[in-house]
Amino acid sequence: METKKPFNRREFLKTTGGALCLITTASPVPAVIADAAESGPPPVKRNPAQLKRLLDDMDAKGYQFWSVPRKDGEFLHLLVKATRAKNVLELGTSHGFSAIWMGLGLEETGGRLTTIEIDKERYDLARSHVSEAELSQRVTCIKGDAHVEVAKLEGPFDFVFMDADKEGQMDYFKKLFPKKLVPGGILSVHNAIRQANSMRDYLEMIRKHPDFDTVILSVTMDDGFCLSYRHRLS
Ligand SMILES: C[S@@+](CC[C@H](N)C(=O)[O-])C[C@H]1O[C@@H](n2cnc3c(N)ncnc32)[C@H](O)[C@@H]1O
């Protein structure tokens, strides 16, 4: 008689993780659908090999610049498209890796990204990478302290990626909610697993907030995101 093997979660994750890896290896550069943009600057016809070289090079320096792992960049790219985001804000640009992934996603939605970096050298580098990716018309880099700059921005945003100082999440939230985050908007916080202690106040608050649905998830099976969806009806 056939015996059923017990479900092994670890093995399952290993296998599905492997499958995802195969898919992403097969298509390392996102395809841009030329006529899908709804407004904003038109999508750029770029050289896929050149873009791949840039992303590979930035990925290789990811550790030095504290940028998101490539899989998390791909996840942000997918999220921006799936949520049809139009007005995206990033806190903590570093050398622009996540900004480029989101910027490429915004080519399909016709949206724009504003990204803030406090460090002058990283800001300069990010601008040059964004230009190399031919995204300068879609991505605006601001040099400054995000705690100050967010207060100056009008918004409202429909997708916010919070990846600057981890202890600052609560202050950023207070500056964004309710006026600068639209109902139906997404707050996405990186390092919500490995650096949970540095943002404990934020994580506890957002999980209980009656206006948001919140999940913590990992694409890399290592660190991950705290994703919060603001209800359309409150
Ligand atoms: C984890 S890195 C961002 C990585 C980037 N999102 C990526 O994936 O490519 C955090 C960045 O936030 C910047 N940062 C820290 N505090 C900041 C602040 N108050 N305002 C703006 N940027 C800040 C740091 O200089 C650093 O470059």
PDBQT file of the ligand as one rigid body, heavy atoms in Angstrom, charges set to zero:
ROOT
HETATM    1  C1  LIG A 301      19.824  49.812   3.361  1.00  0.00    +0.000 C 
HETATM    2  S1  LIG A 301      20.473  51.167   2.493  1.00  0.00    +0.000 S 
HETATM    3  C2  LIG A 301      19.325  51.405   1.182  1.00  0.00    +0.000 C 
HETATM    4  C3  LIG A 301      19.471  50.402   0.092  1.00  0.00    +0.000 C 
HETATM    5  C4  LIG A 301      18.676  50.712  -1.166  1.00  0.00    +0.000 C 
HETATM    6  N1  LIG A 301      17.272  50.856  -0.857  1.00  0.00    +0.000 N 
HETATM    7  C5  LIG A 301      18.854  49.602  -2.168  1.00  0.00    +0.000 C 
HETATM    8  O1  LIG A 301      18.275  48.533  -1.963  1.00  0.00    +0.000 OA
HETATM    9  O2  LIG A 301      19.595  49.766  -3.139  1.00  0.00    +0.000 OA
HETATM   10  C6  LIG A 301      20.062  52.507   3.569  1.00  0.00    +0.000 C 
HETATM   11  C7  LIG A 301      20.459  53.846   3.020  1.00  0.00    +0.000 C 
HETATM   12  O3  LIG A 301      19.730  54.838   3.761  1.00  0.00    +0.000 OA
HETATM   13  C8  LIG A 301      20.552  55.948   3.929  1.00  0.00    +0.000 C 
HETATM   14  N2  LIG A 301      20.015  56.717   5.069  1.00  0.00    +0.000 N 
HETATM   15  C9  LIG A 301      20.170  56.483   6.407  1.00  0.00    +0.000 A 
HETATM   16  N3  LIG A 301      19.513  57.406   7.133  1.00  0.00    +0.000 NA
HETATM   17  C10 LIG A 301      18.919  58.232   6.231  1.00  0.00    +0.000 A 
HETATM   18  C11 LIG A 301      18.110  59.383   6.370  1.00  0.00    +0.000 A 
HETATM   19  N4  LIG A 301      17.753  59.861   7.571  1.00  0.00    +0.000 N 
HETATM   20  N5  LIG A 301      17.676  59.987   5.239  1.00  0.00    +0.000 NA
HETATM   21  C12 LIG A 301      18.010  59.495   4.008  1.00  0.00    +0.000 A 
HETATM   22  N6  LIG A 301      18.799  58.426   3.833  1.00  0.00    +0.000 NA
HETATM   23  C13 LIG A 301      19.241  57.791   4.929  1.00  0.00    +0.000 A 
HETATM   24  C14 LIG A 301      21.943  55.376   4.144  1.00  0.00    +0.000 C 
HETATM   25  O4  LIG A 301      22.936  56.333   3.840  1.00  0.00    +0.000 OA
HETATM   26  C15 LIG A 301      21.934  54.178   3.191  1.00  0.00    +0.000 C 
HETATM   27  O5  LIG A 301      22.503  54.499   1.962  1.00  0.00    +0.000 OA
ENDROOT
TORSDOF 0
